[in-house]
Structure formats: C-alpha cells, structure tokens
Amino acid sequence: MLLAARTLVDRMRALYRELEQMTGVPIGVHRALNAIGAEPGLQASRLAIVLGMQRPAVSQLLRSTEAHGWIERRRDEVDQRVVRIHLTPAGEQMLRRTAGRAVGILQRSVQALGEAELVHLAAGLPALVQQLPPVDPAKRGAAGRRLRR
C-alpha cells in the first residue's frame, strides 16, 4: 500500500514537471485553466475551493494567468459586484494544447476504476489524508516560486 501511494505521488510529480517544462508555467496555472474551462464564469472564491488554495494565492495565480492573456475577468451582467472568470481564446488554446497531460490523467485514471475500487479508494483516502500534517500555504507558495526559477 505504501509503495503504491509513493508510486502515485512520484508519477504525478513527473507528469507535472513534464508539463511545466513543456509550457514554462507552473502546474497551478494549468490546474486553474482546467478548473475555469470546466466551470466557465466561476468566481475566485469558488476557484480557491476547487484548487484547495488560500484566496490570496489564487489572486496571485489569477494575476499571472491574466498577464499571460489566458483568462479575463468580467462583471456579472445581473450583479455588477460579482466578477466571473473566463478563458480567453489563448487560454482555450493552451488548455487544448495541454489536454491529456498531467492535470487530466489522474482524473481519467480514477474514472476508469470499477465501482468496488472507487468505494475502497473513497473510503481510504480521507483517512490517509487526516494522518498527514497540514499544508502550510506560505510554504506551498515558496515551493512554487522555487520551481519557476
């Protein structure tokens, strides 16, 4: 079991590194583009939940992604106080270019499991995660900055 978990982590890290090297941007940007592509018009607060990130980190991620021209923020037509995030044509192109790479592989792999396997996985993962120390968002940000250097 421990070997399988370690293998999963190692394979995902390798896929993430490959994607980062191919595109020159951190994996967080790809995760954000995937989330926005899957839920066009979502708000930053929802994106933070989907990505499991703190809102300040998501704001920084969005600024970077917007600077690349991959997203745009638009005021909601009904409630002008609400800002919604959408992919630009360049963002859609980046998403198509990287489709099938690291970000979607794990999701497709899980979807390929049988019902009994999914039940066991769903039951065991939360218990495993509870045993792990919490992630310090400040350290996560520092690791991301080191990756881009």
FIKOLZA-1660 file (N, C-alpha, C; in steps of 0.1 Angstrom, whole numbers, plus 5000, padded with zeros to 4 digits):
% residues 149
   i   px   py   pz ch aa at
   1 5008 4988 5000  A  M  N
   1 5000 5000 5000  A  M CA
   1 5009 5013 5000  A  M  C
   2 5019 5013 5009  A  L  N
   2 5027 5025 5009  A  L CA
   2 5035 5026 4996  A  L  C
   3 5040 5016 4991  A  L  N
   3 5047 5016 4978  A  L CA
   3 5038 5021 4967  A  L  C
   4 5025 5017 4967  A  A  N
   4 5016 5022 4957  A  A CA
   4 5013 5037 4958  A  A  C
   5 5012 5041 4970  A  A  N
   5 5009 5056 4973  A  A CA
   5 5022 5064 4968  A  A  C
   6 5033 5059 4972  A  R  N
   6 5046 5066 4968  A  R CA
   6 5047 5066 4952  A  R  C
   7 5044 5055 4946  A  T  N
   7 5044 5054 4931  A  T CA
   7 5035 5064 4925  A  T  C
   8 5023 5065 4931  A  L  N
   8 5013 5075 4926  A  L CA
   8 5019 5089 4927  A  L  C
   9 5024 5093 4938  A  V  N
   9 5030 5106 4940  A  V CA
   9 5041 5109 4931  A  V  C
  10 5050 5099 4930  A  D  N
  10 5062 5101 4921  A  D CA
  10 5058 5103 4906  A  D  C
  11 5048 5095 4902  A  R  N
  11 5043 5096 4888  A  R CA
  11 5037 5109 4885  A  R  C
  12 5028 5114 4894  A  M  N
  12 5022 5126 4893  A  M CA
  12 5032 5138 4893  A  M  C
  13 5042 5137 4901  A  R  N
  13 5052 5148 4901  A  R CA
  13 5060 5148 4888  A  R  C
  14 5063 5136 4883  A  A  N
  14 5070 5136 4870  A  A CA
  14 5061 5142 4859  A  A  C
  15 5048 5138 4859  A  L  N
  15 5039 5144 4849  A  L CA
  15 5038 5159 4850  A  L  C
  16 5037 5164 4862  A  Y  N
  16 5036 5178 4865  A  Y CA
  16 5049 5185 4860  A  Y  C
  17 5061 5180 4863  A  R  N
  17 5073 5186 4859  A  R CA
  17 5074 5186 4843  A  R  C
  18 5070 5175 4837  A  E  N
  18 5070 5175 4822  A  E CA
  18 5061 5186 4817  A  E  C
  19 5049 5188 4822  A  L  N
  19 5040 5198 4818  A  L CA
  19 5046 5212 4820  A  L  C
  20 5052 5214 4832  A  E  N
  20 5058 5227 4835  A  E CA
  20 5069 5230 4825  A  E  C
  21 5078 5220 4822  A  Q  N
  21 5089 5222 4813  A  Q CA
  21 5084 5224 4798  A  Q  C
  22 5073 5218 4795  A  M  N
  22 5068 5219 4781  A  M CA
  22 5062 5233 4779  A  M  C
  23 5056 5239 4789  A  T  N
  23 5049 5252 4788  A  T CA
  23 5056 5263 4794  A  T  C
  24 5065 5261 4803  A  G  N
  24 5072 5272 4810  A  G CA
  24 5064 5278 4821  A  G  C
  25 5053 5272 4825  A  V  N
  25 5045 5278 4836  A  V CA
  25 5042 5268 4847  A  V  C
  26 5040 5272 4859  A  P  N
  26 5038 5263 4870  A  P CA
  26 5025 5255 4868  A  P  C
  27 5024 5243 4875  A  I  N
  27 5013 5234 4874  A  I CA
  27 5000 5241 4879  A  I  C
  28 5002 5250 4889  A  G  N
  28 4990 5257 4894  A  G CA
  28 4982 5264 4883  A  G  C
  29 4989 5270 4874  A  V  N
  29 4983 5277 4863  A  V CA
  29 4975 5267 4854  A  V  C
  30 4980 5255 4852  A  H  N
  30 4973 5245 4844  A  H CA
  30 4961 5240 4852  A  H  C
  31 4962 5238 4865  A  R  N
  31 4951 5234 4873  A  R CA
  31 4940 5245 4872  A  R  C
  32 4944 5257 4873  A  A  N
  32 4934 5268 4873  A  A CA
  32 4927 5269 4859  A  A  C
  33 4935 5267 4848  A  L  N
  33 4929 5268 4835  A  L CA
  33 4919 5256 4833  A  L  C
  34 4922 5244 4838  A  N  N
  34 4913 5233 4838  A  N CA
  34 4901 5236 4845  A  N  C
  35 4902 5241 4857  A  A  N
  35 4890 5244 4865  A  A CA
  35 4881 5255 4859  A  A  C
  36 4887 5265 4853  A  I  N
  36 4879 5276 4847  A  I CA
  36 4873 5270 4834  A  I  C
  37 4880 5262 4827  A  G  N
  37 4875 5256 4815  A  G CA
  37 4863 5246 4818  A  G  C
  38 4864 5240 4829  A  A  N
  38 4853 5230 4833  A  A CA
  38 4841 5238 4839  A  A  C
  39 4843 5250 4844  A  E  N
  39 4832 5258 4850  A  E CA
  39 4834 5272 4846  A  E  C
  40 4831 5275 4834  A  P  N
  40 4833 5289 4829  A  P CA
  40 4824 5299 4837  A  P  C
  41 4830 5310 4840  A  G  N
  41 4823 5320 4848  A  G CA
  41 4824 5319 4863  A  G  C
  42 4832 5309 4868  A  L  N
  42 4833 5308 4882  A  L CA
  42 4840 5320 4889  A  L  C
  43 4837 5322 4901  A  Q  N
  43 4843 5333 4909  A  Q CA
  43 4856 5328 4915  A  Q  C
  44 4864 5338 4919  A  A  N
  44 4877 5334 4925  A  A CA
  44 4876 5326 4938  A  A  C
  45 4865 5329 4946  A  S  N
  45 4863 5322 4958  A  S CA
  45 4860 5307 4955  A  S  C
  46 4853 5304 4945  A  R  N
  46 4850 5290 4941  A  R CA
  46 4862 5284 4935  A  R  C
  47 4870 5291 4928  A  L  N
  47 4883 5286 4923  A  L CA
  47 4892 5282 4934  A  L  C
  48 4893 5290 4945  A  A  N
  48 4901 5287 4956  A  A CA
  48 4897 5273 4962  A  A  C
  49 4884 5271 4963  A  I  N
  49 4879 5259 4969  A  I CA
  49 4882 5247 4960  A  I  C
  50 4880 5248 4947  A  V  N
  50 4883 5238 4937  A  V CA
  50 4898 5234 4938  A  V  C
  51 4907 5244 4938  A  L  N
  51 4921 5242 4938  A  L CA
  51 4927 5238 4952  A  L  C
  52 4919 5240 4963  A  G  N
  52 4924 5238 4976  A  G CA
  52 4934 5248 4980  A  G  C
  53 4933 5261 4976  A  M  N
  53 4942 5271 4979  A  M CA
  53 4936 5282 4987  A  M  C
  54 4944 5290 4993  A  Q  N
  54 4940 5302 5000  A  Q CA
  54 4937 5313 4990  A  Q  C
  55 4928 5322 4993  A  R  N
  55 4923 5332 4984  A  R CA
  55 4935 5341 4979  A  R  C
  56 4944 5346 4988  A  P  N
  56 4955 5354 4983  A  P CA
  56 4964 5347 4973  A  P  C
  57 4966 5334 4975  A  A  N
  57 4974 5327 4965  A  A CA
  57 4966 5325 4952  A  A  C
  58 4953 5324 4952  A  V  N
  58 4945 5323 4940  A  V CA
  58 4945 5337 4933  A  V  C
  59 4945 5348 4941  A  S  N
  59 4945 5361 4934  A  S CA
  59 4958 5363 4927  A  S  C
  60 4969 5359 4933  A  Q  N
  60 4982 5360 4926  A  Q CA
  60 4983 5351 4914  A  Q  C
  61 4978 5339 4915  A  L  N
  61 4977 5330 4904  A  L CA
  61 4969 5336 4892  A  L  C
  62 4958 5342 4896  A  L  N
  62 4949 5348 4885  A  L CA
  62 4956 5360 4879  A  L  C
  63 4963 5368 4887  A  R  N
  63 4970 5379 4881  A  R CA
  63 4981 5374 4870  A  R  C
  64 4988 5364 4874  A  S  N
  64 4998 5358 4865  A  S CA
  64 4991 5352 4852  A  S  C
  65 4980 5345 4854  A  T  N
  65 4973 5339 4843  A  T CA
  65 4967 5349 4834  A  T  C
  66 4962 5360 4840  A  E  N
  66 4957 5371 4832  A  E CA
  66 4968 5378 4825  A  E  C
  67 4979 5380 4831  A  A  N
  67 4991 5386 4824  A  A CA
  67 4995 5379 4812  A  A  C
  68 4994 5365 4812  A  H  N
  68 4997 5357 4800  A  H CA
  68 4986 5358 4789  A  H  C
  69 4975 5364 4793  A  G  N
  69 4964 5365 4783  A  G CA
  69 4955 5353 4782  A  G  C
  70 4955 5344 4792  A  W  N
  70 4948 5332 4792  A  W CA
  70 4934 5333 4798  A  W  C
  71 4932 5343 4807  A  I  N
  71 4919 5345 4813  A  I CA
  71 4915 5359 4812  A  I  C
  72 4902 5361 4814  A  E  N
  72 4897 5375 4816  A  E CA
  72 4887 5375 4827  A  E  C
  73 4886 5386 4834  A  R  N
  73 4876 5387 4844  A  R CA
  73 4865 5396 4839  A  R  C
  74 4853 5392 4841  A  R  N
  74 4841 5400 4836  A  R CA
  74 4831 5402 4847  A  R  C
  75 4826 5414 4848  A  R  N
  75 4815 5417 4857  A  R CA
  75 4803 5409 4853  A  R  C
  76 4796 5404 4863  A  D  N
  76 4783 5396 4861  A  D CA
  76 4773 5406 4855  A  D  C
  77 4765 5401 4846  A  E  N
  77 4756 5410 4839  A  E CA
  77 4744 5414 4849  A  E  C
  78 4741 5405 4858  A  V  N
  78 4730 5408 4867  A  V CA
  78 4734 5416 4879  A  V  C
  79 4745 5411 4885  A  D  N
  79 4751 5417 4897  A  D CA
  79 4765 5422 4894  A  D  C
  80 4766 5435 4892  A  Q  N
  80 4779 5441 4888  A  Q CA
  80 4790 5440 4899  A  Q  C
  81 4786 5436 4911  A  R  N
  81 4796 5434 4922  A  R CA
  81 4804 5421 4920  A  R  C
  82 4798 5412 4913  A  V  N
  82 4803 5398 4911  A  V CA
  82 4812 5398 4899  A  V  C
  83 4824 5393 4900  A  V  N
  83 4834 5391 4889  A  V CA
  83 4835 5377 4886  A  V  C
  84 4834 5374 4874  A  R  N
  84 4834 5360 4869  A  R CA
  84 4847 5358 4860  A  R  C
  85 4852 5346 4861  A  I  N
  85 4865 5343 4853  A  I CA
  85 4862 5334 4841  A  I  C
  86 4867 5338 4830  A  H  N
  86 4865 5331 4817  A  H CA
  86 4879 5329 4810  A  H  C
  87 4880 5318 4803  A  L  N
  87 4892 5316 4795  A  L CA
  87 4891 5325 4782  A  L  C
  88 4902 5330 4778  A  T  N
  88 4903 5338 4766  A  T CA
  88 4905 5328 4755  A  T  C
  89 4905 5332 4742  A  P  N
  89 4908 5322 4731  A  P CA
  89 4922 5316 4733  A  P  C
  90 4932 5325 4738  A  A  N
  90 4945 5320 4740  A  A CA
  90 4945 5310 4752  A  A  C
  91 4937 5312 4762  A  G  N
  91 4936 5302 4773  A  G CA
  91 4930 5289 4769  A  G  C
  92 4920 5290 4760  A  E  N
  92 4914 5278 4755  A  E CA
  92 4924 5270 4746  A  E  C
  93 4932 5278 4739  A  Q  N
  93 4942 5271 4731  A  Q CA
  93 4953 5264 4740  A  Q  C
  94 4957 5271 4750  A  M  N
  94 4966 5264 4760  A  M CA
  94 4960 5252 4766  A  M  C
  95 4947 5253 4769  A  L  N
  95 4941 5241 4775  A  L CA
  95 4940 5230 4765  A  L  C
  96 4937 5233 4753  A  R  N
  96 4936 5222 4742  A  R CA
  96 4950 5216 4740  A  R  C
  97 4960 5225 4740  A  R  N
  97 4974 5221 4738  A  R CA
  97 4979 5211 4749  A  R  C
  98 4974 5213 4761  A  T  N
  98 4979 5205 4772  A  T CA
  98 4969 5195 4776  A  T  C
  99 4958 5194 4769  A  A  N
  99 4948 5184 4773  A  A CA
  99 4954 5170 4772  A  A  C
 100 4950 5162 4782  A  G  N
 100 4956 5148 4782  A  G CA
 100 4969 5147 4790  A  G  C
 101 4974 5159 4794  A  R  N
 101 4987 5159 4801  A  R CA
 101 4984 5156 4816  A  R  C
 102 4993 5160 4824  A  A  N
 102 4992 5157 4839  A  A CA
 102 4979 5160 4846  A  A  C
 103 4974 5172 4843  A  V  N
 103 4962 5176 4851  A  V CA
 103 4950 5167 4849  A  V  C
 104 4948 5161 4837  A  G  N
 104 4936 5153 4835  A  G CA
 104 4939 5138 4837  A  G  C
 105 4951 5134 4837  A  I  N
 105 4955 5120 4838  A  I CA
 105 4949 5113 4850  A  I  C
 106 4951 5119 4862  A  L  N
 106 4947 5113 4874  A  L CA
 106 4931 5112 4874  A  L  C
 107 4925 5123 4870  A  Q  N
 107 4910 5122 4869  A  Q CA
 107 4905 5111 4860  A  Q  C
 108 4911 5110 4848  A  R  N
 108 4907 5099 4839  A  R CA
 108 4910 5085 4845  A  R  C
 109 4921 5084 4852  A  S  N
 109 4925 5072 4858  A  S CA
 109 4915 5068 4869  A  S  C
 110 4911 5077 4877  A  V  N
 110 4901 5074 4887  A  V CA
 110 4888 5070 4881  A  V  C
 111 4884 5077 4870  A  Q  N
 111 4871 5074 4863  A  Q CA
 111 4871 5060 4857  A  Q  C
 112 4883 5055 4854  A  A  N
 112 4884 5042 4848  A  A CA
 112 4883 5030 4858  A  A  C
 113 4883 5034 4871  A  L  N
 113 4882 5023 4881  A  L CA
 113 4868 5018 4882  A  L  C
 114 4867 5005 4886  A  G  N
 114 4854 4999 4888  A  G CA
 114 4848 5004 4901  A  G  C
 115 4835 5001 4903  A  E  N
 115 4827 5007 4914  A  E CA
 115 4833 5002 4927  A  E  C
 116 4837 4990 4929  A  A  N
 116 4842 4984 4941  A  A CA
 116 4855 4991 4944  A  A  C
 117 4864 4993 4934  A  E  N
 117 4877 5000 4936  A  E CA
 117 4874 5015 4941  A  E  C
 118 4865 5021 4935  A  L  N
 118 4862 5035 4938  A  L CA
 118 4857 5036 4953  A  L  C
 119 4849 5027 4957  A  V  N
 119 4843 5027 4971  A  V CA
 119 4855 5025 4980  A  V  C
 120 4864 5016 4978  A  H  N
 120 4876 5014 4987  A  H CA
 120 4885 5027 4987  A  H  C
 121 4887 5032 4975  A  L  N
 121 4895 5044 4974  A  L CA
 121 4889 5056 4981  A  L  C
 122 4876 5058 4979  A  A  N
 122 4869 5069 4986  A  A CA
 122 4869 5067 5001  A  A  C
 123 4868 5055 5005  A  A  N
 123 4868 5053 5020  A  A CA
 123 4882 5055 5026  A  A  C
 124 4892 5051 5019  A  G  N
 124 4906 5051 5024  A  G CA
 124 4913 5064 5023  A  G  C
 125 4911 5072 5013  A  L  N
 125 4919 5084 5011  A  L CA
 125 4916 5095 5022  A  L  C
 126 4904 5097 5026  A  P  N
 126 4902 5107 5037  A  P CA
 126 4910 5103 5050  A  P  C
 127 4910 5090 5053  A  A  N
 127 4916 5086 5065  A  A CA
 127 4932 5088 5063  A  A  C
 128 4937 5085 5051  A  L  N
 128 4951 5087 5049  A  L CA
 128 4955 5102 5050  A  L  C
 129 4947 5110 5044  A  V  N
 129 4949 5125 5044  A  V CA
 129 4949 5130 5058  A  V  C
 130 4940 5125 5066  A  Q  N
 130 4939 5130 5080  A  Q CA
 130 4952 5127 5088  A  Q  C
 131 4959 5117 5084  A  Q  N
 131 4972 5113 5091  A  Q CA
 131 4983 5122 5087  A  Q  C
 132 4982 5129 5075  A  L  N
 132 4993 5137 5070  A  L CA
 132 4993 5151 5078  A  L  C
 133 5004 5157 5079  A  P  N
 133 5004 5171 5085  A  P CA
 133 4998 5180 5075  A  P  C
 134 4992 5191 5081  A  P  N
 134 4985 5201 5072  A  P CA
 134 4996 5208 5063  A  P  C
 135 4991 5213 5052  A  V  N
 135 5000 5220 5043  A  V CA
 135 5000 5235 5047  A  V  C
 136 5012 5240 5049  A  D  N
 136 5013 5255 5052  A  D CA
 136 5013 5262 5039  A  D  C
 137 5002 5271 5037  A  P  N
 137 5001 5278 5024  A  P CA
 137 5013 5287 5021  A  P  C
 138 5020 5292 5032  A  A  N
 138 5032 5300 5029  A  A CA
 138 5043 5292 5024  A  A  C
 139 5044 5280 5028  A  K  N
 139 5055 5271 5023  A  K CA
 139 5051 5266 5009  A  K  C
 140 5039 5264 5006  A  R  N
 140 5034 5260 4993  A  R CA
 140 5038 5271 4983  A  R  C
 141 5036 5283 4986  A  G  N
 141 5039 5294 4978  A  G CA
 141 5054 5295 4975  A  G  C
 142 5062 5293 4985  A  A  N
 142 5077 5294 4984  A  A CA
 142 5081 5282 4975  A  A  C
 143 5075 5271 4976  A  A  N
 143 5079 5260 4967  A  A CA
 143 5076 5263 4953  A  A  C
 144 5065 5269 4950  A  G  N
 144 5061 5273 4937  A  G CA
 144 5071 5283 4931  A  G  C
 145 5075 5293 4939  A  R  N
 145 5084 5302 4935  A  R CA
 145 5098 5296 4931  A  R  C
 146 5102 5286 4939  A  R  N
 146 5115 5279 4936  A  R CA
 146 5114 5272 4923  A  R  C
 147 5102 5266 4920  A  L  N
 147 5100 5259 4907  A  L CA
 147 5102 5268 4895  A  L  C
 148 5098 5280 4896  A  R  N
 148 5099 5289 4884  A  R CA
 148 5113 5295 4882  A  R  C
 149 5122 5294 4891  A  R  N
 149 5135 5300 4890  A  R CA
 149 5143 5293 4880  A  R  C
% end
